[in-house]
């Protein structure tokens, strides 16, 4: 849990050497919140070994969410290129530039999994490499606000 909270602290800018990606986070061991964490998402494990059933479920949910968000934004980019002029894209018509940004994001609301260094896991090769190189991985779910 401590490593997970260190990662989340970096992502909210609590570490003086890291810029804030999210406004705040709530882990699932916190009971005093009425709007985030368990209050919002239900009873998720506080932590889980990645190779456990709970860990696999959390990992799959996080990866699927990352993939779906990427695909949704990529579709918006393709539509913008097909349907909008360069000037309209430059003006951010239909939030086209936002979609471009989200497709290229290294962290933030379109990236749902992070490694122990607070680096966003953006593609399957990165995730597979982590899973292959580390025998003792844990997953720490959190509810983040952005």
PyMOL commands that place a pseudoatom at each C-alpha (Angstrom):
pseudoatom trace, name=CA, resn=UNK, resi=1, chain=A, elem=C, hetatm=0, pos=[0.000, 0.000, 0.000]
pseudoatom trace, name=CA, resn=UNK, resi=2, chain=A, elem=C, hetatm=0, pos=[2.851, 2.394, 0.820]
pseudoatom trace, name=CA, resn=UNK, resi=3, chain=A, elem=C, hetatm=0, pos=[4.316, 2.149, -2.690]
pseudoatom trace, name=CA, resn=UNK, resi=4, chain=A, elem=C, hetatm=0, pos=[0.882, 2.707, -4.199]
pseudoatom trace, name=CA, resn=UNK, resi=5, chain=A, elem=C, hetatm=0, pos=[0.315, 5.824, -2.113]
pseudoatom trace, name=CA, resn=UNK, resi=6, chain=A, elem=C, hetatm=0, pos=[3.775, 7.104, -3.083]
pseudoatom trace, name=CA, resn=UNK, resi=7, chain=A, elem=C, hetatm=0, pos=[2.815, 6.721, -6.753]
pseudoatom trace, name=CA, resn=UNK, resi=8, chain=A, elem=C, hetatm=0, pos=[-0.506, 8.517, -6.214]
pseudoatom trace, name=CA, resn=UNK, resi=9, chain=A, elem=C, hetatm=0, pos=[1.244, 11.266, -4.226]
pseudoatom trace, name=CA, resn=UNK, resi=10, chain=A, elem=C, hetatm=0, pos=[3.481, 11.880, -7.244]
pseudoatom trace, name=CA, resn=UNK, resi=11, chain=A, elem=C, hetatm=0, pos=[0.470, 11.954, -9.565]
pseudoatom trace, name=CA, resn=UNK, resi=12, chain=A, elem=C, hetatm=0, pos=[-1.250, 14.645, -7.476]
pseudoatom trace, name=CA, resn=UNK, resi=13, chain=A, elem=C, hetatm=0, pos=[1.919, 16.732, -7.153]
pseudoatom trace, name=CA, resn=UNK, resi=14, chain=A, elem=C, hetatm=0, pos=[2.564, 16.033, -3.449]
pseudoatom trace, name=CA, resn=UNK, resi=15, chain=A, elem=C, hetatm=0, pos=[6.141, 15.109, -4.401]
pseudoatom trace, name=CA, resn=UNK, resi=16, chain=A, elem=C, hetatm=0, pos=[7.973, 18.418, -5.001]
pseudoatom trace, name=CA, resn=UNK, resi=17, chain=A, elem=C, hetatm=0, pos=[9.711, 16.934, -8.058]
pseudoatom trace, name=CA, resn=UNK, resi=18, chain=A, elem=C, hetatm=0, pos=[6.514, 15.853, -9.793]
pseudoatom trace, name=CA, resn=UNK, resi=19, chain=A, elem=C, hetatm=0, pos=[3.844, 17.876, -11.522]
pseudoatom trace, name=CA, resn=UNK, resi=20, chain=A, elem=C, hetatm=0, pos=[0.211, 17.243, -10.666]
pseudoatom trace, name=CA, resn=UNK, resi=21, chain=A, elem=C, hetatm=0, pos=[-1.659, 14.998, -13.079]
pseudoatom trace, name=CA, resn=UNK, resi=22, chain=A, elem=C, hetatm=0, pos=[-4.748, 14.632, -10.882]
pseudoatom trace, name=CA, resn=UNK, resi=23, chain=A, elem=C, hetatm=0, pos=[-6.297, 16.906, -8.238]
pseudoatom trace, name=CA, resn=UNK, resi=24, chain=A, elem=C, hetatm=0, pos=[-6.558, 14.278, -5.511]
pseudoatom trace, name=CA, resn=UNK, resi=25, chain=A, elem=C, hetatm=0, pos=[-7.004, 10.570, -4.921]
pseudoatom trace, name=CA, resn=UNK, resi=26, chain=A, elem=C, hetatm=0, pos=[-8.835, 8.299, -2.506]
pseudoatom trace, name=CA, resn=UNK, resi=27, chain=A, elem=C, hetatm=0, pos=[-7.685, 4.730, -1.870]
pseudoatom trace, name=CA, resn=UNK, resi=28, chain=A, elem=C, hetatm=0, pos=[-10.086, 1.973, -0.897]
pseudoatom trace, name=CA, resn=UNK, resi=29, chain=A, elem=C, hetatm=0, pos=[-8.868, 1.769, 2.698]
pseudoatom trace, name=CA, resn=UNK, resi=30, chain=A, elem=C, hetatm=0, pos=[-10.326, 5.225, 3.411]
pseudoatom trace, name=CA, resn=UNK, resi=31, chain=A, elem=C, hetatm=0, pos=[-13.695, 5.017, 5.135]
pseudoatom trace, name=CA, resn=UNK, resi=32, chain=A, elem=C, hetatm=0, pos=[-14.400, 8.686, 5.898]
pseudoatom trace, name=CA, resn=UNK, resi=33, chain=A, elem=C, hetatm=0, pos=[-15.423, 9.765, 2.402]
pseudoatom trace, name=CA, resn=UNK, resi=34, chain=A, elem=C, hetatm=0, pos=[-18.984, 9.906, 1.150]
pseudoatom trace, name=CA, resn=UNK, resi=35, chain=A, elem=C, hetatm=0, pos=[-18.270, 10.788, -2.490]
pseudoatom trace, name=CA, resn=UNK, resi=36, chain=A, elem=C, hetatm=0, pos=[-15.166, 8.865, -3.578]
pseudoatom trace, name=CA, resn=UNK, resi=37, chain=A, elem=C, hetatm=0, pos=[-13.502, 5.484, -3.284]
pseudoatom trace, name=CA, resn=UNK, resi=38, chain=A, elem=C, hetatm=0, pos=[-15.871, 2.835, -1.905]
pseudoatom trace, name=CA, resn=UNK, resi=39, chain=A, elem=C, hetatm=0, pos=[-18.709, 5.373, -1.715]
pseudoatom trace, name=CA, resn=UNK, resi=40, chain=A, elem=C, hetatm=0, pos=[-18.483, 5.836, -5.480]
pseudoatom trace, name=CA, resn=UNK, resi=41, chain=A, elem=C, hetatm=0, pos=[-17.198, 2.521, -6.840]
pseudoatom trace, name=CA, resn=UNK, resi=42, chain=A, elem=C, hetatm=0, pos=[-18.306, -0.046, -4.280]
pseudoatom trace, name=CA, resn=UNK, resi=43, chain=A, elem=C, hetatm=0, pos=[-16.252, -2.515, -2.321]
pseudoatom trace, name=CA, resn=UNK, resi=44, chain=A, elem=C, hetatm=0, pos=[-12.953, -3.012, -4.155]
pseudoatom trace, name=CA, resn=UNK, resi=45, chain=A, elem=C, hetatm=0, pos=[-9.913, -4.587, -2.511]
pseudoatom trace, name=CA, resn=UNK, resi=46, chain=A, elem=C, hetatm=0, pos=[-7.478, -2.188, -0.853]
pseudoatom trace, name=CA, resn=UNK, resi=47, chain=A, elem=C, hetatm=0, pos=[-4.573, -3.965, -2.553]
pseudoatom trace, name=CA, resn=UNK, resi=48, chain=A, elem=C, hetatm=0, pos=[-4.223, -7.274, -4.372]
pseudoatom trace, name=CA, resn=UNK, resi=49, chain=A, elem=C, hetatm=0, pos=[-1.366, -9.358, -5.766]
pseudoatom trace, name=CA, resn=UNK, resi=50, chain=A, elem=C, hetatm=0, pos=[-1.581, -9.075, -9.547]
pseudoatom trace, name=CA, resn=UNK, resi=51, chain=A, elem=C, hetatm=0, pos=[-1.570, -12.870, -9.873]
pseudoatom trace, name=CA, resn=UNK, resi=52, chain=A, elem=C, hetatm=0, pos=[-4.651, -13.249, -7.602]
pseudoatom trace, name=CA, resn=UNK, resi=53, chain=A, elem=C, hetatm=0, pos=[-8.253, -13.317, -8.865]
pseudoatom trace, name=CA, resn=UNK, resi=54, chain=A, elem=C, hetatm=0, pos=[-8.896, -9.819, -7.460]
pseudoatom trace, name=CA, resn=UNK, resi=55, chain=A, elem=C, hetatm=0, pos=[-5.618, -8.569, -8.921]
pseudoatom trace, name=CA, resn=UNK, resi=56, chain=A, elem=C, hetatm=0, pos=[-6.373, -10.015, -12.346]
pseudoatom trace, name=CA, resn=UNK, resi=57, chain=A, elem=C, hetatm=0, pos=[-9.844, -8.483, -12.261]
pseudoatom trace, name=CA, resn=UNK, resi=58, chain=A, elem=C, hetatm=0, pos=[-8.488, -5.028, -11.365]
pseudoatom trace, name=CA, resn=UNK, resi=59, chain=A, elem=C, hetatm=0, pos=[-5.683, -5.304, -13.927]
pseudoatom trace, name=CA, resn=UNK, resi=60, chain=A, elem=C, hetatm=0, pos=[-8.084, -6.354, -16.688]
pseudoatom trace, name=CA, resn=UNK, resi=61, chain=A, elem=C, hetatm=0, pos=[-10.535, -3.582, -15.807]
pseudoatom trace, name=CA, resn=UNK, resi=62, chain=A, elem=C, hetatm=0, pos=[-7.748, -0.985, -15.844]
pseudoatom trace, name=CA, resn=UNK, resi=63, chain=A, elem=C, hetatm=0, pos=[-6.282, -2.219, -19.117]
pseudoatom trace, name=CA, resn=UNK, resi=64, chain=A, elem=C, hetatm=0, pos=[-9.689, -2.434, -20.828]
pseudoatom trace, name=CA, resn=UNK, resi=65, chain=A, elem=C, hetatm=0, pos=[-10.540, 1.105, -19.670]
pseudoatom trace, name=CA, resn=UNK, resi=66, chain=A, elem=C, hetatm=0, pos=[-7.209, 2.400, -21.032]
pseudoatom trace, name=CA, resn=UNK, resi=67, chain=A, elem=C, hetatm=0, pos=[-7.724, 0.607, -24.338]
pseudoatom trace, name=CA, resn=UNK, resi=68, chain=A, elem=C, hetatm=0, pos=[-11.343, 1.754, -24.717]
pseudoatom trace, name=CA, resn=UNK, resi=69, chain=A, elem=C, hetatm=0, pos=[-10.437, 5.373, -23.964]
pseudoatom trace, name=CA, resn=UNK, resi=70, chain=A, elem=C, hetatm=0, pos=[-7.564, 5.245, -26.479]
pseudoatom trace, name=CA, resn=UNK, resi=71, chain=A, elem=C, hetatm=0, pos=[-9.806, 3.735, -29.164]
pseudoatom trace, name=CA, resn=UNK, resi=72, chain=A, elem=C, hetatm=0, pos=[-12.571, 6.277, -28.492]
pseudoatom trace, name=CA, resn=UNK, resi=73, chain=A, elem=C, hetatm=0, pos=[-10.154, 9.190, -28.820]
pseudoatom trace, name=CA, resn=UNK, resi=74, chain=A, elem=C, hetatm=0, pos=[-8.409, 7.666, -31.835]
pseudoatom trace, name=CA, resn=UNK, resi=75, chain=A, elem=C, hetatm=0, pos=[-11.784, 7.393, -33.587]
pseudoatom trace, name=CA, resn=UNK, resi=76, chain=A, elem=C, hetatm=0, pos=[-12.417, 11.076, -32.829]
pseudoatom trace, name=CA, resn=UNK, resi=77, chain=A, elem=C, hetatm=0, pos=[-8.994, 11.941, -34.309]
pseudoatom trace, name=CA, resn=UNK, resi=78, chain=A, elem=C, hetatm=0, pos=[-9.714, 9.956, -37.473]
pseudoatom trace, name=CA, resn=UNK, resi=79, chain=A, elem=C, hetatm=0, pos=[-13.099, 11.653, -37.853]
pseudoatom trace, name=CA, resn=UNK, resi=80, chain=A, elem=C, hetatm=0, pos=[-11.520, 15.085, -37.368]
pseudoatom trace, name=CA, resn=UNK, resi=81, chain=A, elem=C, hetatm=0, pos=[-8.924, 14.396, -40.053]
pseudoatom trace, name=CA, resn=UNK, resi=82, chain=A, elem=C, hetatm=0, pos=[-11.590, 13.134, -42.456]
pseudoatom trace, name=CA, resn=UNK, resi=83, chain=A, elem=C, hetatm=0, pos=[-14.229, 15.791, -41.791]
pseudoatom trace, name=CA, resn=UNK, resi=84, chain=A, elem=C, hetatm=0, pos=[-12.538, 18.998, -40.634]
pseudoatom trace, name=CA, resn=UNK, resi=85, chain=A, elem=C, hetatm=0, pos=[-10.246, 21.453, -42.364]
pseudoatom trace, name=CA, resn=UNK, resi=86, chain=A, elem=C, hetatm=0, pos=[-6.804, 22.215, -40.966]
pseudoatom trace, name=CA, resn=UNK, resi=87, chain=A, elem=C, hetatm=0, pos=[-8.153, 25.550, -39.725]
pseudoatom trace, name=CA, resn=UNK, resi=88, chain=A, elem=C, hetatm=0, pos=[-11.087, 23.882, -37.959]
pseudoatom trace, name=CA, resn=UNK, resi=89, chain=A, elem=C, hetatm=0, pos=[-8.728, 21.437, -36.265]
pseudoatom trace, name=CA, resn=UNK, resi=90, chain=A, elem=C, hetatm=0, pos=[-6.447, 24.314, -35.277]
pseudoatom trace, name=CA, resn=UNK, resi=91, chain=A, elem=C, hetatm=0, pos=[-9.456, 26.094, -33.711]
pseudoatom trace, name=CA, resn=UNK, resi=92, chain=A, elem=C, hetatm=0, pos=[-10.263, 22.873, -31.837]
pseudoatom trace, name=CA, resn=UNK, resi=93, chain=A, elem=C, hetatm=0, pos=[-13.616, 22.439, -33.553]
pseudoatom trace, name=CA, resn=UNK, resi=94, chain=A, elem=C, hetatm=0, pos=[-15.518, 19.541, -31.927]
pseudoatom trace, name=CA, resn=UNK, resi=95, chain=A, elem=C, hetatm=0, pos=[-12.666, 19.311, -29.390]
pseudoatom trace, name=CA, resn=UNK, resi=96, chain=A, elem=C, hetatm=0, pos=[-10.494, 17.722, -32.081]
pseudoatom trace, name=CA, resn=UNK, resi=97, chain=A, elem=C, hetatm=0, pos=[-7.213, 18.909, -30.562]
pseudoatom trace, name=CA, resn=UNK, resi=98, chain=A, elem=C, hetatm=0, pos=[-8.279, 17.563, -27.199]
pseudoatom trace, name=CA, resn=UNK, resi=99, chain=A, elem=C, hetatm=0, pos=[-8.733, 14.134, -28.807]
pseudoatom trace, name=CA, resn=UNK, resi=100, chain=A, elem=C, hetatm=0, pos=[-5.274, 14.421, -30.418]
pseudoatom trace, name=CA, resn=UNK, resi=101, chain=A, elem=C, hetatm=0, pos=[-3.819, 15.253, -27.000]
pseudoatom trace, name=CA, resn=UNK, resi=102, chain=A, elem=C, hetatm=0, pos=[-5.592, 12.344, -25.306]
pseudoatom trace, name=CA, resn=UNK, resi=103, chain=A, elem=C, hetatm=0, pos=[-4.321, 9.855, -27.896]
pseudoatom trace, name=CA, resn=UNK, resi=104, chain=A, elem=C, hetatm=0, pos=[-0.760, 10.964, -27.169]
pseudoatom trace, name=CA, resn=UNK, resi=105, chain=A, elem=C, hetatm=0, pos=[-1.146, 11.311, -23.394]
pseudoatom trace, name=CA, resn=UNK, resi=106, chain=A, elem=C, hetatm=0, pos=[1.466, 9.699, -21.157]
pseudoatom trace, name=CA, resn=UNK, resi=107, chain=A, elem=C, hetatm=0, pos=[-0.722, 10.109, -18.066]
pseudoatom trace, name=CA, resn=UNK, resi=108, chain=A, elem=C, hetatm=0, pos=[-3.983, 11.616, -16.943]
pseudoatom trace, name=CA, resn=UNK, resi=109, chain=A, elem=C, hetatm=0, pos=[-7.622, 10.654, -17.323]
pseudoatom trace, name=CA, resn=UNK, resi=110, chain=A, elem=C, hetatm=0, pos=[-7.105, 8.496, -20.418]
pseudoatom trace, name=CA, resn=UNK, resi=111, chain=A, elem=C, hetatm=0, pos=[-4.472, 6.289, -18.731]
pseudoatom trace, name=CA, resn=UNK, resi=112, chain=A, elem=C, hetatm=0, pos=[-5.835, 3.994, -16.017]
pseudoatom trace, name=CA, resn=UNK, resi=113, chain=A, elem=C, hetatm=0, pos=[-2.745, 1.962, -15.022]
pseudoatom trace, name=CA, resn=UNK, resi=114, chain=A, elem=C, hetatm=0, pos=[0.587, 3.222, -13.642]
pseudoatom trace, name=CA, resn=UNK, resi=115, chain=A, elem=C, hetatm=0, pos=[3.785, 1.455, -12.686]
pseudoatom trace, name=CA, resn=UNK, resi=116, chain=A, elem=C, hetatm=0, pos=[5.746, 1.867, -9.451]
pseudoatom trace, name=CA, resn=UNK, resi=117, chain=A, elem=C, hetatm=0, pos=[7.466, 4.970, -10.883]
pseudoatom trace, name=CA, resn=UNK, resi=118, chain=A, elem=C, hetatm=0, pos=[4.139, 6.728, -11.627]
pseudoatom trace, name=CA, resn=UNK, resi=119, chain=A, elem=C, hetatm=0, pos=[4.648, 6.181, -15.369]
pseudoatom trace, name=CA, resn=UNK, resi=120, chain=A, elem=C, hetatm=0, pos=[1.450, 5.582, -17.282]
pseudoatom trace, name=CA, resn=UNK, resi=121, chain=A, elem=C, hetatm=0, pos=[1.080, 2.166, -18.901]
pseudoatom trace, name=CA, resn=UNK, resi=122, chain=A, elem=C, hetatm=0, pos=[0.039, 3.245, -22.399]
pseudoatom trace, name=CA, resn=UNK, resi=123, chain=A, elem=C, hetatm=0, pos=[0.441, 0.111, -24.500]
pseudoatom trace, name=CA, resn=UNK, resi=124, chain=A, elem=C, hetatm=0, pos=[0.224, -3.642, -24.094]
pseudoatom trace, name=CA, resn=UNK, resi=125, chain=A, elem=C, hetatm=0, pos=[3.976, -4.149, -24.581]
pseudoatom trace, name=CA, resn=UNK, resi=126, chain=A, elem=C, hetatm=0, pos=[4.703, -1.982, -21.512]
pseudoatom trace, name=CA, resn=UNK, resi=127, chain=A, elem=C, hetatm=0, pos=[2.187, -3.930, -19.439]
pseudoatom trace, name=CA, resn=UNK, resi=128, chain=A, elem=C, hetatm=0, pos=[3.461, -7.320, -20.634]
pseudoatom trace, name=CA, resn=UNK, resi=129, chain=A, elem=C, hetatm=0, pos=[7.066, -6.321, -19.905]
pseudoatom trace, name=CA, resn=UNK, resi=130, chain=A, elem=C, hetatm=0, pos=[6.140, -5.350, -16.330]
pseudoatom trace, name=CA, resn=UNK, resi=131, chain=A, elem=C, hetatm=0, pos=[4.279, -8.612, -15.820]
pseudoatom trace, name=CA, resn=UNK, resi=132, chain=A, elem=C, hetatm=0, pos=[7.186, -10.676, -17.177]
pseudoatom trace, name=CA, resn=UNK, resi=133, chain=A, elem=C, hetatm=0, pos=[9.976, -8.856, -15.317]
pseudoatom trace, name=CA, resn=UNK, resi=134, chain=A, elem=C, hetatm=0, pos=[8.433, -8.765, -11.850]
pseudoatom trace, name=CA, resn=UNK, resi=135, chain=A, elem=C, hetatm=0, pos=[7.364, -11.799, -9.863]
pseudoatom trace, name=CA, resn=UNK, resi=136, chain=A, elem=C, hetatm=0, pos=[5.803, -9.931, -6.933]
pseudoatom trace, name=CA, resn=UNK, resi=137, chain=A, elem=C, hetatm=0, pos=[3.485, -7.265, -8.352]
pseudoatom trace, name=CA, resn=UNK, resi=138, chain=A, elem=C, hetatm=0, pos=[0.613, -5.714, -6.446]
pseudoatom trace, name=CA, resn=UNK, resi=139, chain=A, elem=C, hetatm=0, pos=[-2.192, -3.523, -7.713]
pseudoatom trace, name=CA, resn=UNK, resi=140, chain=A, elem=C, hetatm=0, pos=[-3.592, -0.650, -5.650]
pseudoatom trace, name=CA, resn=UNK, resi=141, chain=A, elem=C, hetatm=0, pos=[-6.900, 0.763, -6.879]
pseudoatom trace, name=CA, resn=UNK, resi=142, chain=A, elem=C, hetatm=0, pos=[-7.692, 4.421, -6.272]
pseudoatom trace, name=CA, resn=UNK, resi=143, chain=A, elem=C, hetatm=0, pos=[-10.388, 6.882, -7.230]
pseudoatom trace, name=CA, resn=UNK, resi=144, chain=A, elem=C, hetatm=0, pos=[-8.750, 9.978, -8.736]
pseudoatom trace, name=CA, resn=UNK, resi=145, chain=A, elem=C, hetatm=0, pos=[-10.224, 13.382, -9.458]
pseudoatom trace, name=CA, resn=UNK, resi=146, chain=A, elem=C, hetatm=0, pos=[-9.063, 15.452, -12.437]
for i in range(1, 146): cmd.bond("trace and resi %d" % i, "trace and resi %d" % (i + 1))
show_as sticks, trace
zoom trace
